[in-house]
Amino acid sequence: MSNRRKNHILTALGKGQAQVLLKQRITTVILLVAIYIIMNVISQGRFITKSNMLAVLSNSVVNAFVVLGFCFIFSMGIIDLSIGAIMILAGNIGGILAVNIGLGYAGLIIGCIASAVVLEVLNLKLVLVTKIPAWIFGLGIAMVYEAIGSIYNVSQIAKGLQVVSLQNSYRGLGEAPANIIVLFIGIIAAYLIFNHSKVGLGLRAVGSNKEVAGMMGINISGSIIQAGLVGGIFLGVASAVNQSYAGRVVPTTGLNSIATIFIPLAAYLLAITLSKVFNLTIAAAISSFIITSIFNVLTIMGVPSGTWQKVIMGASVVICGILSKRSEKGVVK
């Protein structure tokens, strides 16, 4: 067969795949629109309004950044369950730099990002060195990070003070339109790094098959650390935005920090499913908006947040997990 004939066949195959992907995207968009219309009908027209959609988008910002962090860390097969504890501790460090040290927004942002990056990279280095399964290590180190925050909390109370409070001084980053602008910048950055950088190439190769990646000359440990560093940046931004929105983040104990990543986890698993149609980083933003929308509708309908919404949250994680693994054969690890 001539080279010209081969090129013609490859071009035809490429066009055919592009057409199939386009049809899948259109079908997915139509399905999502239908779901949103149904949710609007169920909520008696209170869901799809300009003010509520803006609120949903604003409330999905923190979750979206966490999911983008997951895209870089979890895609390599590293399931770090200490991420919630990292974000809480990073938020308090950022708050201390912003208020107590007087560095303002710069201290909040740099403190949160630097803390999250250092802690996440430390986690990955220790996992690589000890060879402990990442999820087991994450559970243990989460209790350590929670304890550090708790000790600081107790010391503040003993002095008659409270945990770091931003009051109304540095709340702008957590409110629209600032948080939405930051989100779009984050999505663009994540897309470019994940798809068009050496870091992205390394993590996708390692996440696909470590053995093959090693034979290709890719430094597996180095790729994991680099991807964790980038993921830590997104987690740090999420922490800064959350701290700015909430005003203060109270330390937790007893692994309660894991509960803070349940919704992002459901969104990430849904993003894995949507990544068959959209790029993973784009799917991360879409899935975060969808999951936030679902809980917004539940709130509008008066579903109790402390009971039934928790049930639905757990069910969402399970359902999204099933969808994300639907096409896999054999034993799911």
HUCORSUL-V108412 format. One record per helix or strand. SS is the DSSP state (H for helix, E for strand). FROM is the first residue (numbers start at 1). TO is the last residue. If there is no record, write none. Layout:
BEGIN
SS/FROM/TO ; SS/FROM/TO
END
This chain:
BEGIN
H/3/42 ; H/50/59 ; H/61/76 ; H/83/100 ; H/104/130 ; H/134/158 ; H/172/174 ; H/178/196 ; H/198/208 ; H/210/215 ; H/220/246 ; H/256/274 ; H/280/300 ; H/308/324
END
